[in-house]
Amino acid sequence: MTRPFSFHLEAQDGAARTGVLHTVRGEVRTPAFMPVGTAATVKAMTPEAVRESGAQIILGNTYHLMLHPGAERIARLGGLHDFMHWEGPILTDSGGFQVMSLTKLRQLDEHGVTFRSHIDGAAFELTAERSMEIQRLLGANIVMAFDECTPWPVEKPVAAASMRRSMRWAQRSKAAFAAGGEHARDNGLFGIVQGGVFEDLRAESAAALLALDFDGYAIGGLAVGEGQETMFRVLEAVTPLLPAARPRYLMGVGKPDDIVGAVARGVDMFDCVLPTRSGRTGQAFTRRGAINLKNARHQEDPRPLDEDCACPACRHYSRAYIAHLLRAGEILGAMLMTGHNLTYYQDLMAGLRAAIAAGALDDFIAAFHARRARGDIAQIM
Amino acid sequence: MTRPFSFHLEAQDGAARTGVLHTVRGEVRTPAFMPVGTAATVKAMTPEAVRESGAQIILGNTYHLMLHPGAERIARLGGLHDFMHWEGPILTDSGGFQVMSLTKLRQLDEHGVTFRSHIDGAAFELTAERSMEIQRLLGANIVMAFDECTPWPVEKPVAAASMRRSMRWAQRSKAAFAAGGEHARDNGLFGIVQGGVFEDLRAESAAALLALDFDGYAIGGLAVGEGQETMFRVLEAVTPLLPAARPRYLMGVGKPDDIVGAVARGVDMFDCVLPTRSGRTGQAFTRRGAINLKNARHQEDPRPLDEDCACPACRHYSRAYIAHLLRAGEILGAMLMTGHNLTYYQDLMAGLRAAIAAGALDDFIAAFHARRARGDIAQIM
C-alpha cells in the first residue's frame, strides 16, 4: 500500500528543485515557507488569513504546546488541527531547540532532558519517546526527530559528541514514531542533520540518518550566528548527500535572501519567525527591501507598504495609517503587518517555484537582488 | 433640497421605536449600537470583521485623533473613512468627555478648555469651534456638539451652571458646524442634553436644544455612576421631551440590560467600549449572561462561547481554545473575543428592532431576562 505521505519532484534548475509534498491534510508545493504557529496560533492572524497569504502548511512548537495547554488536553479536544481550526498540514518541531534556548535549570543526559517551564517553573521531561508521543497526540503531519541543539560557536569535539547523541536519538525517534500505529502510517517523520559548521561531521550525520531512511531530511543547527556565507557553504556540502526523492528542510531560516540562496542550493522547506515577529515590531518586507514603519518619514506617506503586493494591508491601507497603528500600539497594526509579511514570503516562494519550473532561477535571483539594491537607493533619497 | 441626512421612523411599540437613519455613507437601522473605534480602529478588528458583526456605523474619538495622528493629517490623507478603510457612516464625539476624563493640567473657561496630551504632554486647546473643525476635517457623518462632561456626583447648582455653559457651547457648535459648507449640507449635527440626574435641568437643557433645532439629540452625562434605576428615571423624563422625528442617542451606554431598558424608553442609538474592552480582557457576552474565559473551568470546554451565535469565534473555536489564547496573551484571543462580543451586541439590536416592528417588545424583554436568569443557574451548577 502506498503511504499517503509522499514527495514528488516536478522540475530542477541547477541544484534547485520544485515539487509537491502530499499529506493527508492536502498538498504543499515546494519550495515552501511555513509560518510559525508557536502556541497553536500564527500570532495576530486568523487561520483564514494565513491561508489567504498563500501558506499551505504551518509549524507548531512542541515545547510551547506541551507546557500550555498540554498535548493530552489538545488530544482530548480533537488534536491540534481542530483545536486551532487549521485544516491544512502541520509540521511540529521536536521541542529540543526551545528546551535549550528558553529554559533554565535543565539537565541533559543520554536519556533526554529535564527542565523547568519558562512560564511557571513546573518540571517536565522530554525524551525521543516523549517527543514522538506529544507530536502524535497533536496529530502532526510532519514529525521531527528529537535532537540536541548544538550551541554555536563550539569546538569540534563537542559538536561531534552532540551530533552523535542526536543520531542515537534519531534512531530512538524512528522506533517510537513507528510504534504510533495509524498516525505513523498516515504521516511523515524527518531526521535532522547536525554537525555544526564541520563538513565531515555533517557528512557523518547524513549517512547515519540515511541508514535509518526518513521521510524527509532537515538541516538543523544553522542560522545560529555563523553567517550567511558559512551557512551556504554547509548547505553546499550537505544537500548533495541527501536523496533527491525526499524533501529537505532548512530549520529556522530565514531572511528573504537566505531563503533565495538556500533554494538555489537545493532546499525545499523553510520556517522562521521573522515575518511574523518583525511585522509586530514594525518591519515590513517589500520587493524593494525591508522598511521600518516606525520611522517618522512614513507618517504622511499615502502609498501602500509594497505597490506590487495584493495583500489586504496593501490593497486597503497607507503606510501612514499602518505607521499610526504601530505608534498607537493598536492590534490591527500587528494584524496588517503580519499579513503583509507572510504574503511577501509566500509570493517569494511562488516566484521561486515558477522560476525553477521555467528553468529561469538565475534570472529570478538577479532581479530579486537588483530590485532590492534600487530600493536601498530610493530609500536614501 | 432634501438633505441626505434624515431619519425615518418605521414602527413604535410603547415608547420604543425602530427606524432608519439615512446618511451619505449608507443607512443605519435603529435601534443601533455603534462600536467604538477610538484611534481610527475598532481595536483588534478589521473593518471587514466589524461589518460582518452587523455594525452599520462606528464611533471615532475626536480627542484621540486630534493628538495622534492629528485631524489635519487625516484630512490630507483623504479623511477618516479612507484612512481607516471604513466605508460606512462614522459618528465622532466632540472631544469634551475625554478631555475631562483623560487629561491633567486642564483649564476650563467660557471659551473652552486647554489641556496637555495624556500621551506626551503637548499642549492643546479645544473649543466648540475647534471641535467642529476637527470633526469636519475627519469627515464625520454625525458630528456631536461640544459640551462639558459634568462630574458625578455633583451639587445641583454646579450641574445647572455646567449644563447652561454646554447649551451656550451648543449654540456656538451649531453656528460653527453650519459654516462648514458642503460638509454641513451633507451630514448631521447632534445636540447633547445635559443636567445630571435633575429632571428640571434636563427639561431646561432639552428646551434650549430644541430651540436650536438639531438633526438628532443625545443624552449625555449618564452611566457615570448614578446606577441603572436613576438612569432609567432620567430617560423616562427626557425622551418624551424630544421630537419623535429625530434620532436619540444615549452616549456611552452600556451593558446589554442597560440597552434593552433604554430602548424600551425610546432611545435609538448607543455606543460603548464594553464589548471591545471586556472582550480583550476575557469577558464574553452570551445569551445566557456574561462568562469569564479566564476561569479555569473553561480550559477543557469543547463548546462555543454561545451556542446560538454565528460569529467566526462561535462557528470555529471552543471555549477551551479561546481560554488558551487568552492565557497565552495571544492576539487572536482578543480578535475572536472582540468579534464575538460585537456580534452579540449587534444580534441584540437586531432582535430589538424585529420585536418593536412586530409589536412584541415586552415578550422579547421577558425572554431576554429569563434566558440570563437560567444561564446564571446553569453556571452555578
Interface residues (C-beta under 8 A of the other chain):
Chain A: A39 A40 T41 K43 A44 M45 T46 P47 H68 P69 R73 R76 L77 G78 F83 M84 H85 Q299 E300 P302 P312 H316 Y317 S318 A320 Y321 H324 L325 R327 A328 E330 I331 L332 A334 M335
Chain B: A39 A40 T41 K43 A44 M45 T46 P47 H68 P69 R73 R76 L77 G78 F83 M84 H85 Q299 E300 P302 P312 H316 Y317 S318 A320 Y321 H324 L325 R327 A328 E330 I331 L332 A334 M335
